[in-house]
Structures are given as C-alpha cells and as structure tokens.
Amino acid sequence: MQKTNNRTNQLIKAVLFAAAITFTTFVNATPTHEGGDKINAGQMEVHMAETTDADMLIEVKVSNEESKRLVLVIENERGDELYRKDIDKAGLHSRVRFPKANNIAEYTIKLKTGARSLEQYKITTTSRVVEDVTISKL
C-alpha cells in the first residue's frame, strides 16, 4: 500500500511539474547600447514584473538628470510600436504593460532622444515543454 501511495505521489508531482513548465513563459531582458554614448549609459533599468498569455508587465526606471526630452518606446520584432511615452521630467519609475503575441519572441525597449537611441533592452521569450516519463515496476 505504501509503495502505491509513493508512486501515485511521484506521478502527481511529475504531472504538476510538467504542467507548470509547459504553461510558463521564460523571459530574459538583456541591455544593448548603440552609438557608444558613455555619458548616457546606465540611464535606464528594466526588470520583469509579470507575464501572462496576453501581455507582459515590466518595471522601468529612467534617470533624466538633465531633464532632456526623452522617449520610451517598446517595439516587437516586426517593428510595430506597442508603447510610447514622452519623458521630460527628472526621471521615470513606472510599471508598463504591453500586449504580446504567440508568434513573436522578441521585443525591444528603447530610450531615445529624437531619432537617436541612447539605450536599448531586448526581451526574448522562450516557451518550453517538458515531458516526464516514469517507469515503475509493478
């Protein structure tokens, strides 16, 4: 009886683990810099807050000590603009929600002044499916 309960518990744990991995999206945000502008490096920080099947929520911090007119833009890999916000005060600390699509795996967050990018982050989503196989002696 004890062996049957242990096997059942192991099977339930394996199924729950596989389901959790199957329905979880892993997101990785990595910074990229363009233009070699060392003065502006480190103006923006991006952290993942939450993701669902329909959208992503990220936390964005922008330091704008000189109060220049900056623009925060989020685009998908096709170049479609999903979010845009003008920043003209000393900084920004906000949570930003934007939609995601099943067939799009990359998003870019850009901090711009005019047409020039100061700083960028790339968000890459990866879905994984795990299949567990259990062999039990009867």
C-alpha positions as CSV (number, residue, x, y, z in Angstrom):
1,M,0.0,0.0,0.0
2,Q,2.8,2.4,0.9
3,K,4.6,1.8,-2.5
4,T,1.4,2.6,-4.3
5,N,1.0,5.9,-2.5
6,N,4.6,6.8,-3.1
7,R,4.2,6.0,-6.8
8,T,1.0,8.0,-7.0
9,N,2.6,11.0,-5.2
10,Q,5.6,10.8,-7.6
11,L,3.3,10.7,-10.6
12,I,1.2,13.6,-9.4
13,K,4.3,15.7,-8.7
14,A,5.7,14.9,-12.2
15,V,2.5,15.8,-13.9
16,L,2.2,19.1,-11.9
17,F,5.8,19.9,-12.7
18,A,5.4,19.2,-16.4
19,A,2.2,21.3,-16.4
20,A,3.9,24.2,-14.7
21,I,6.8,24.2,-17.1
22,T,4.5,23.8,-20.1
23,F,2.4,26.9,-19.3
24,T,5.3,29.1,-18.0
25,T,6.9,31.6,-20.3
26,F,10.5,32.4,-19.5
27,V,11.6,36.0,-20.3
28,N,15.1,37.3,-20.4
29,A,15.9,41.0,-20.8
30,T,19.4,42.0,-21.8
31,P,20.7,45.5,-22.3
32,T,22.3,46.6,-25.6
33,H,23.9,50.0,-26.2
34,E,24.1,51.8,-29.5
35,G,26.2,54.8,-30.5
36,G,28.9,54.4,-27.8
37,D,27.5,57.2,-25.8
38,K,29.2,56.6,-22.4
39,I,27.7,59.7,-20.7
40,N,24.1,58.3,-21.1
41,A,25.0,54.7,-20.3
42,G,23.0,53.5,-17.3
43,Q,20.1,55.9,-17.7
44,M,17.6,53.1,-17.9
45,E,16.9,49.9,-15.9
46,V,14.4,47.3,-17.0
47,H,13.1,44.5,-14.8
48,M,10.5,41.8,-15.5
49,A,7.5,42.1,-13.2
50,E,4.9,39.7,-14.6
51,T,3.9,37.8,-17.8
52,T,0.6,36.2,-18.9
53,D,-0.6,34.7,-22.1
54,A,-1.9,38.0,-23.3
55,D,0.6,40.6,-22.0
56,M,3.8,41.5,-20.2
57,L,4.4,43.8,-17.3
58,I,7.8,45.3,-16.9
59,E,9.3,47.8,-14.4
60,V,11.1,50.7,-16.0
61,K,13.4,53.2,-14.3
62,V,14.8,56.1,-16.3
63,S,17.2,58.7,-14.9
64,N,16.9,62.0,-16.7
65,E,19.0,64.4,-14.5
66,E,19.3,67.0,-17.3
67,S,15.6,66.9,-17.9
68,K,16.1,66.4,-21.6
69,R,13.1,65.3,-23.8
70,L,13.4,61.6,-23.9
71,V,11.0,59.0,-25.5
72,L,10.5,55.5,-24.2
73,V,9.4,53.1,-27.0
74,I,8.5,49.4,-26.9
75,E,8.5,47.6,-30.3
76,N,8.0,43.9,-31.3
77,E,10.5,42.1,-33.6
78,R,8.5,43.3,-36.7
79,G,9.0,46.9,-35.7
80,D,5.4,47.5,-34.6
81,E,5.2,50.2,-31.8
82,L,3.4,48.7,-28.8
83,Y,4.0,51.5,-26.3
84,R,5.3,55.1,-26.4
85,K,5.8,57.6,-23.6
86,D,7.5,61.1,-23.6
87,I,9.7,61.8,-20.6
88,D,10.6,65.4,-20.0
89,K,11.0,65.5,-16.2
90,A,13.8,64.4,-13.9
91,G,13.0,60.7,-14.3
92,L,10.5,57.9,-14.6
93,H,9.7,54.9,-12.4
94,S,6.8,53.1,-13.7
95,R,5.3,49.7,-14.5
96,V,4.5,49.3,-18.2
97,R,2.0,46.7,-19.5
98,F,2.1,45.9,-23.2
99,P,0.5,43.1,-25.3
100,K,2.4,40.1,-26.6
101,A,1.6,37.7,-29.4
102,N,2.2,33.9,-29.5
103,N,4.2,34.0,-32.7
104,I,6.5,36.9,-31.6
105,A,9.5,36.1,-29.4
106,E,11.5,39.4,-29.3
107,Y,10.6,42.8,-28.0
108,T,12.9,45.9,-27.8
109,I,12.7,48.7,-25.3
110,K,14.4,51.8,-26.5
111,L,15.2,55.1,-24.7
112,K,15.5,57.7,-27.5
113,T,16.3,61.4,-27.8
114,G,14.9,62.5,-31.1
115,A,15.6,59.7,-33.7
116,R,18.8,58.6,-31.8
117,S,18.7,55.6,-29.5
118,L,20.5,56.1,-26.2
119,E,19.9,52.8,-24.6
120,Q,18.1,49.6,-25.5
121,Y,16.9,46.4,-23.9
122,K,15.9,43.2,-25.7
123,I,13.3,40.9,-24.2
124,T,13.3,37.4,-25.5
125,T,10.5,35.0,-24.6
126,T,11.1,31.3,-24.7
127,S,8.4,28.7,-24.1
128,R,9.5,25.2,-23.1
129,V,7.6,21.9,-22.9
130,V,8.8,19.2,-20.6
131,E,7.7,15.6,-20.9
132,D,8.4,13.3,-18.0
133,V,8.4,9.6,-18.5
134,T,8.2,7.3,-15.4
135,I,8.9,3.6,-15.4
136,S,7.6,1.7,-12.4
137,K,8.0,-1.9,-11.5
138,L,4.6,-3.5,-10.7
